[in-house]
Amino acid sequence: MFVAITPYKLLNQLDIEHYKAILEYYDHLIIRTPMTTPQLIDWITRAIEHGISKDKLTVHSNVDVFIACAMTSIHFSEYHSALKNFKTQHPQAIVSMSTHSEESVIYAQQQHCEYVLFGHVFRTSSKPNQEPRSQREIRQVLNKEIKVIALGGVNRRTLSQLPTGFAGVAGISLFYDSDNQTLRKFTEEWSNYV
């Protein structure tokens, strides 16, 4: 499973065109931006009109947008208050959560999330002063029954160092700064990983 995450910025038409061009290389696109609810609804509507499947679009923590756009998936930040019992109210939704510890992975499982993003696995420019998760922490979460997606610093250079057992990879720059050829090579290398 490949999960693209938008950069934390106001998204525009060029972003729609980029994510449409690389559509075959991600399963979910988490829309994580500082945009207002009306701006998000407008961008998501335009993205769908331009051919990005609604089933690939995942709103980040905004339940109002999830409902207004009749979305199929939502991603929550770690321990977000709206996650509690969300699946009870929206049983068909694909729900995921960001995690940084074994405890938060267990919590996501208890809330019936389909998968978690766990990170950061390698050093990353988005968290320059934070140490990556330890090998011990990674082993602990890979023992869980939930799908664990590696986040943070995963690219063609670091993929060979990724501990086995992850169900996929998530990233911002991996998908935002890459063209089809780069992503094709990455997915080929991923098939050797699994």
N, C-alpha and C positions, 0 to 999 in steps of 0.2 A: 504494500500500500504506500502510495506517495501522497504527501500532504503539502501543498504549497500554502504559504502564508504571505499575505500582502505586506508591503512595507507600511510602517505606521505613518501614513501621510494621507492627504486628501487625494482620492483616486479620481482618475479622469478617463477620457476616451482612449488615450494611448495605452492605459493599463488594461482596458477591456480588450483592445486589439492584441496586446502581448499575451494575455492569458488565453485568448482564443487561439492564437498561433501555436501555443504549447499544450493545448487541451489534452492531447493523447498521453501526456507524460505525468499527469496528476489525477488522483482519484477524488480529492477534495481540495477546495480553495477556501482557506479560512480568511474571511474578510475582517481584518483587525485594523481599524483606522480611528482617527479622532473625529470622523464625520458625524454629523447629527443624524437623528433617526430619519427625518425627511430626505437628507442627502443620501443616506444609505439605501433607502427604498428606491430612490431615483436611479442610483448607480446599479443596483441589482436588477431593476427592471430593464435598464438599457443593456446590461450584460446578457440577460436572457434573450432580449430582442436581437442581439448580435450573434446569437448561436452558442452561448455558453449554457450548458444544461443546468437547470435549476438543481438537479440532483448532485451536481458537483460543487455548488455554492454553499458555503457554511458560514453563517453569521456568528460573530464573536460576542457572546454574552448578552446580546440585545434581544430579549424575548419579544418586545414590541415589533421589531423588524421580522423576526421569525414568524410571527403570527400574520402580520400585514402582507408579507410576500408569500405566504403559504409554503414556507421552506420545508425541506425534508431533514435538514441537519443543523445542529447548533454546537458550538464549542464554548466551553466555559473556562475562565481563569480558575486557578487553584482555589478550591473551597468557596467558589462564588455562591452567594446565598440563594440565587434562583435555581441552582442545580438540585437542591434538596427536593426530592419527590417530583422532579420535572417529568421523569418517565411515567409516573402514575397519571399525570395530566395529559401527556403527549406520548402514548405508548408506541406509536409508529416512528417517532423521531429517532434519528441517528444522533446520539449524544456522546460528546468527548470532553476531556478536561486536560488542562496542562498540569503536570505533576513534577515535583522536585524531590520526592522522598518516598520511601516504602509506604509510610502511613497515608500519604495522599493517594497513592495508587490503590490501596485497600479501600479508601473512602470512595474513590471513583467506581470501583467494583460494586460496593454496597449501593451506590446510586444507579446501578445498571447501565453505566456507560458502555458503549461498544468498544472504545479504545481510548488510550491516553497518549499524550505526547510527554516524553520523559527527557529532561535535559537539565543543563546542557551537557552533552556527551564529550565534546571537544571544546577547546578554547574557541571563542567566537567574538567577532568584532561588536556584536550587539550587547555583550556582557564582558567588557575588557578587564574588569577588576575582580571577576569572580572565577574561582577555581571550578573546573569541570567536576561532574559527579565521579566518585571513586569507582574502581572496579568492583569493590564489595557492594556498593550501593546498586550498581548496575545488575550484578548477579541476583541481589535480593528481589528486584522488581521483575526480572525476567522469569522468576519462579511462579509468578502469579498467573491466574487463568485468563486475565484480560489481555487483549492485544496491546503491546507496548511499541510505540513508534519513537525512534531515535530523533532527537532534536538538538541542534546546536553544533555548528562547525562540521557537519557531515558534507563531504564533497568527494570528487574523484580521487583526490590525494589522500584523504583520511579514511575512505571506505574500507580499505584493506585492514585498518586497525580497529574497526568496529567489532565489538564482541558479538559472537553469533547468538541468535535468539530473538532479535528484534523483528517485528512483523512489518516494518517499513521505515521510511525516512520522511522527516518533515524539515522544511527550511524556508527561509525568506530569500536570501541571496542565491541559493542553489537554483531556485526557479525564476527569480526576478532578473538575475544577471546572466542567465544562460539562454542560448538559442536551441533550436531543435537538434542540431548536430551534437552539441555538448550533452543535452539531456538523453539523446539516444545512446550515446556512449556510456553515460552513467547508468541507465537502465540495463544495458548489457552487462556491465560490471556487477550490478546488483544481482542479476540472475546467477552469477558465479558465487556471490556471497551466500545466497539462500540455498 
